[in-house]
Each structure stands twice: as structure tokens, then as C-alpha cells.
Amino acid sequence: MRIVLLGAPGSGKGTQAKQLSVHYRVPQISTGDILRAAVEADNELGKRVSASLKAGQLVPDGIVIDAVTDSLRAPDSRRGFILDGFPRNIPQAQELDTRLSWIDRPLQLALNFYIEPEHLLKRVTGRITCSDCGAIFNRYFIPTEKRGVCDQCGSANLTRRSDDQAKTFAKRLEAYLVESEPLIDYFRAQQKLRTVQVEDDAAQVFETICSVIDAEIRPFNKKVSAGDMTTRSASLTSRVISGGAVVRAKVKKKPAAVKAKPKAVIKKKVVKKKPAAVRAKPKAAVRGKTTKTTVQKKQTARSGTRNKKR
């Protein structure tokens, strides 16, 4: 499966991407994680990213696309991938389509996370993150059982992201509406867009997303995956299942029914082609006329001979 997640900041893309990655066993590719990892590794890509950040500039699209392309070509991405936070604009989406076409692995689905603005504001400004285990809570919707203490690891190191403030979030939302929201129409034109309401509980949203993915993508995977591949021939059906076993069953009834129809059609055509009998009559009629005329001529000749003798 090859999908991209769209949605405003705070709509839950990151949370759902992690669960989908585990459920479908494909990597979650987040541009933020890739760039941070490159900076920590201090490789060539990381140096280019660091240079842009030190200059107080946004990381150029070319650098971001190169980083994403390297991740898409990695061995763990062969089964598919989940793009989270990329592409951010139309030029990035166009370049992504181009590069995926080079490796014959186009995007299959774009999931748009829709949420009402009022609900979105509370979700972002009320978000609390555990610095130790990374668990995410919300003081409005998912508060901790004990105030100030993480439910998962018991840590009291709960913090709020600096960009989750109301003023900061307003700027992020405006940037999304200007740059990223046009991607909805971009993928809709490709007939790859599916919109999911994400105001419900996270577990319910996850179930909805899985149902959409299974309905839209899994049928295609069944045709190409080793676990569900089905090959058909005239006399037998071979179904390859997990573990390498092959189950074979002879098929007799269906081919017979299929062949019976052409035979019936052929017989009807042969029956219809009886103009040969019709053509025979004119020939007989012509012969009959010719015989009568010949007899009359002979009789006339004989009568003429007799008259002369008399």
C-alpha cells in the first residue's frame, strides 16, 4: 500500500500514521523525522539541512524531496509506505508523482483528515505530550487519570509543544490553508482522494481508516501479493497462500458451461445457412424448362417431316 495523509495541523495524522504503520507493516515516512535523523547523523543531507536552518530559512523543497525519495527506495519500503506531512504543496506533489513513476510505484490513496475548526483548536491547544514515552493526551478530550502524571509510564514530565499556543497555531493553520489545502483538489482530480471525519475517538477513527484502505487498496494487493496471488488456467486453479503451500482444485463445470454457449451459437448459424436448398429449386426449374423446350422442338421437327412425306 502506498498512501499519503492530508489534514490540518493537529488533525491526528501523526497518531494514526503510527498505528497504521504497525497494523499494515509498512514504514511511516515523516519529513520531520527524516530531517532530524539526517542532522543527527551529520551526513551530506544533514549538513544541507543544518545550513538552511542556521540561515533561518525553511528547508528547500529539493532537499526535502531528495530525503523522501531516499526513504522510498529503502528496502523496508518495498511493501509500501505511509507519507505523513509530505507533500506540503502542489510542486512537491508533482515532483513526488514524477519520482514515483520512475520506480513504477505510484500513490494509490490520499486520505484527507477533516475536522471542524473549533474542535481542531481545542485539540491543538489542549495537547499534552509525555517527554519520556511520547504518549499524547488532551486536557479537553483525553485527560490523564492523575493530573500531571502520564498514564502509560507514570512520568510527571508532561509538556506542551511551543507551536501549540493559540497564536502560533493560527499562523500554522493559515499556512496550511494557503499551501497544503489545494492538495485536496489535486488528488481529487486523480480520483485518489478519500475524506475521513476525525472528530470521533481515535480508536473509531482508526477503524474507519482501515475500512477505507481495505476497500480501496487491498483488492489490488491480492492480485500481486505472494500471499493472495491467484492464477487461473483452463483446467485447474492454483492459489498461493502464506507459507508457500499451493492448493489446487480441478475446475470442470465452469469451462463446460462456457464452451456450451459457443457451440449452440454455431449450430444456429449452421441452421440459418440453408439458402443452398433454396438455390437448388431454381436449378431444377431451369432444367425442367429446358427439357420441355427440347421435347417440343423434337415433336415439331417430327411433325414437319411427316407433313413433307405426305
C-alpha positions in Angstrom: 0.0 0.0 0.0 1.2 3.5 -0.9 -0.8 6.3 0.8 -0.4 9.9 1.8 -2.2 11.5 4.8 -3.5 15.0 4.4 -5.0 17.3 7.0 -4.6 20.5 9.1 -2.1 20.5 11.9 -3.5 18.8 14.9 -5.9 16.6 13.0 -4.2 13.5 14.2 -2.1 12.4 11.1 0.9 11.5 13.2 -1.0 9.4 15.7 -2.9 7.5 13.0 0.2 7.1 10.9 2.0 5.3 13.7 -0.9 2.9 14.2 -1.3 2.2 10.5 2.4 1.5 10.2 2.2 -1.2 12.8 -1.1 -2.6 11.5 -0.1 -2.9 7.9 3.7 -3.4 8.5 4.8 -0.6 6.3 7.0 2.4 7.3 5.7 5.8 8.3 7.7 8.4 6.4 7.6 11.7 8.1 9.7 14.6 6.7 10.3 16.0 10.1 11.7 12.7 11.4 13.8 12.2 8.3 15.4 15.7 8.5 16.0 15.4 12.2 17.7 12.0 11.7 19.8 13.4 8.9 21.0 16.2 11.2 21.9 13.8 14.0 23.7 11.5 11.6 25.7 14.5 10.3 25.7 13.1 6.7 25.6 15.1 3.5 21.9 15.6 3.7 22.1 16.6 7.3 24.7 19.2 6.6 22.5 20.7 3.9 19.5 20.8 6.3 21.6 22.3 9.1 22.9 25.0 6.7 19.3 26.0 5.8 18.2 26.1 9.5 21.2 28.1 10.6 20.5 30.7 7.9 17.0 31.0 9.4 15.4 29.6 6.2 12.9 26.8 5.5 14.4 23.6 4.2 14.2 23.9 0.3 11.8 21.6 -1.5 14.7 20.0 -3.4 16.3 18.8 -0.2 13.1 17.5 1.3 12.2 15.6 -1.9 15.7 14.1 -2.1 15.3 12.9 1.6 11.9 11.4 0.9 13.0 9.7 -2.3 15.9 8.0 -0.4 13.4 6.7 2.1 11.0 5.4 -0.6 13.8 3.5 -2.2 14.9 1.9 1.1 14.4 -1.9 1.4 11.8 -1.5 4.2 9.6 0.5 1.8 9.2 -2.3 -0.8 5.8 -3.4 0.7 4.6 0.2 0.8 4.7 3.3 2.8 2.7 6.0 4.6 3.6 9.6 3.9 2.9 11.9 6.8 3.5 15.6 6.3 4.6 15.3 2.7 3.8 16.6 0.2 3.0 20.1 1.6 2.2 21.9 -1.7 1.4 21.3 -5.3 5.0 21.5 -6.6 6.1 18.8 -4.1 3.2 16.6 -5.1 4.0 16.9 -8.8 7.7 16.1 -8.1 6.7 13.2 -5.9 4.4 11.7 -8.7 7.3 12.1 -11.2 9.8 10.3 -9.0 7.4 7.5 -8.0 6.7 7.0 -11.7 10.4 6.4 -12.2 10.3 3.4 -9.9 6.8 2.3 -11.1 5.2 2.8 -7.6 2.6 5.5 -7.9 0.5 6.6 -4.9 -2.7 4.6 -4.5 -4.7 6.7 -2.0 -4.8 10.1 -0.3 -6.6 10.2 3.0 -7.9 13.6 4.0 -8.5 14.1 7.7 -11.4 16.5 8.1 -12.2 18.2 11.4 -14.3 21.3 12.4 -12.1 24.4 13.1 -13.5 24.8 16.6 -12.8 21.2 17.6 -9.4 21.5 16.0 -8.4 24.5 18.1 -9.2 22.6 21.4 -7.4 19.6 20.2 -4.2 21.5 19.5 -4.2 23.9 22.4 -5.1 21.2 24.9 -2.5 18.7 23.7 0.0 17.4 26.3 2.9 15.1 25.5 5.0 12.9 27.8 8.6 13.7 27.2 9.7 10.2 28.4 7.5 7.8 26.5 5.9 10.1 23.9 2.3 9.4 24.9 -0.1 12.2 23.9 -3.0 13.4 26.0 -5.5 16.2 25.8 -6.9 18.2 28.7 -10.2 18.6 26.9 -10.8 15.2 25.4 -8.2 12.7 26.7 -7.1 13.9 30.2 -4.7 11.9 32.3 -6.3 9.9 35.2 -4.0 11.6 37.6 -3.3 15.3 36.9 0.2 15.9 35.7 1.2 12.2 35.6 1.5 10.0 32.4 -0.9 7.1 32.4 1.5 4.9 30.5 4.9 5.3 32.2 4.0 7.3 35.3 6.3 10.1 34.5 5.5 13.7 35.6 7.4 15.2 32.7 4.4 16.3 30.7 4.9 19.2 28.4 3.2 21.3 25.7 4.7 22.0 22.3 5.6 25.6 21.7 3.7 25.6 18.4 0.5 24.5 20.2 -0.2 28.0 21.5 -3.3 29.7 20.1 -1.4 32.5 18.3 1.3 30.1 16.9 -1.4 27.6 15.8 -3.3 30.3 14.0 -0.3 31.0 11.8 0.3 27.3 11.2 -3.4 26.9 10.2 -3.2 29.8 7.8 -0.1 28.4 6.2 -1.8 25.1 5.7 -4.9 26.7 4.1 -2.7 28.6 1.7 -0.1 25.9 0.7 -1.5 22.5 1.6 -5.3 22.6 1.2 -5.0 22.8 -2.6 -3.7 19.3 -2.4 -7.2 18.1 -1.8 -8.3 19.2 -5.3 -5.0 17.9 -6.7 -5.6 14.3 -5.5 -9.4 14.5 -6.1 -8.6 15.2 -9.8 -6.6 11.9 -9.8 -9.6 10.1 -8.2 -7.4 9.1 -5.2 -8.9 11.3 -2.5 -11.0 9.9 0.3 -12.1 12.1 3.2 -12.4 10.8 6.8 -14.1 12.6 9.7 -11.6 12.5 12.6 -13.7 14.2 15.3 -14.6 10.8 16.9 -12.5 8.7 19.3 -9.0 7.8 18.0 -9.9 4.1 18.0 -13.0 4.7 16.0 -11.2 6.9 13.5 -8.6 4.1 13.1 -11.2 1.5 12.4 -12.8 3.9 9.8 -9.4 4.5 8.1 -8.7 0.8 8.0 -12.0 0.0 6.4 -11.3 2.6 3.7 -7.9 1.3 3.0 -9.1 -2.3 2.8 -11.9 -1.4 0.4 -9.7 0.8 -1.8 -6.3 -0.9 -1.8 -6.4 -4.5 -0.6 -8.2 -5.8 -3.7 -5.2 -4.6 -5.8 -2.7 -6.1 -3.3 -4.5 -9.5 -3.6 -3.6 -9.6 -7.3 0.1 -9.0 -6.8 1.0 -10.2 -3.3 2.6 -13.6 -2.8 0.1 -14.5 0.0 -3.0 -14.0 -2.0 -2.0 -14.4 -5.7 -4.5 -16.4 -7.8 -3.5 -17.9 -11.1 -6.1 -19.5 -13.4 -5.8 -21.8 -16.4 -8.3 -23.8 -18.4 -8.1 -27.0 -16.4 -7.0 -26.0 -12.8 -6.9 -23.1 -10.4 -3.7 -22.6 -8.3 -4.0 -20.4 -5.2 -0.7 -19.5 -3.5 -1.2 -19.0 0.3 1.1 -18.0 3.1 3.8 -20.4 3.9 4.4 -21.4 0.3 1.8 -24.1 0.1 -0.2 -24.5 -3.1 -3.8 -25.6 -3.1 -5.0 -26.9 -6.4 -8.5 -27.8 -7.5 -9.7 -29.0 -10.9 -12.4 -27.0 -12.5 -14.8 -28.8 -14.8 -18.2 -27.4 -14.6 -17.5 -23.8 -15.4 -15.4 -24.4 -18.5 -18.1 -26.8 -19.8 -20.8 -24.1 -19.4 -18.6 -21.6 -21.1 -17.9 -23.8 -24.0 -21.6 -24.9 -24.4 -22.6 -21.4 -25.4 -20.3 -21.1 -28.4 -21.5 -24.5 -29.7 -25.2 -23.5 -29.5 -24.4 -20.4 -31.4 -22.5 -22.3 -34.1 -25.4 -24.7 -34.6 -27.9 -21.9 -35.0 -25.7 -20.3 -37.6 -25.4 -23.6 -39.5 -29.2 -24.0 -39.4 -29.6 -20.5 -40.7 -27.3 -21.2 -43.6 -29.9 -23.2 -45.6 -30.1 -21.0 -48.6 -28.4 -23.8 -50.5 -31.7 -25.7 -50.6 -33.5 -22.7 -51.9 -30.9 -22.3 -54.7 -31.5 -25.9 -55.7 -35.1 -25.2 -56.8 -34.3 -22.6 -59.4 -31.8 -25.1 -60.9 -34.4 -27.8 -61.1 -36.9 -25.4 -62.5 -34.4 -24.3 -65.2 -33.7 -27.9 -66.1 -37.4 -28.7 -66.3 -38.0 -25.8 -68.6 -35.0 -26.8 -70.8 -36.3 -30.4 -71.0 -39.8 -29.4 -72.1 -38.5 -27.0 -74.7 -36.3 -29.7 -76.2 -39.2 -32.1 -76.4 -41.4 -29.6 -78.1 -38.7 -28.9 -80.7 -38.3 -32.6 -81.5 -42.1 -33.0 -81.8 -42.3 -30.0 -84.1 -39.4 -31.4 -86.2 -41.1 -34.8 -86.5 -44.4 -33.4 -87.4 -42.7 -31.3 -90.1 -41.0 -34.3 -91.5 -44.3 -36.2 -91.7 -46.0 -33.4 -93.5 -43.3 -33.3 -96.1 -43.6 -37.1 -96.7 -47.4 -36.7 -97.2 
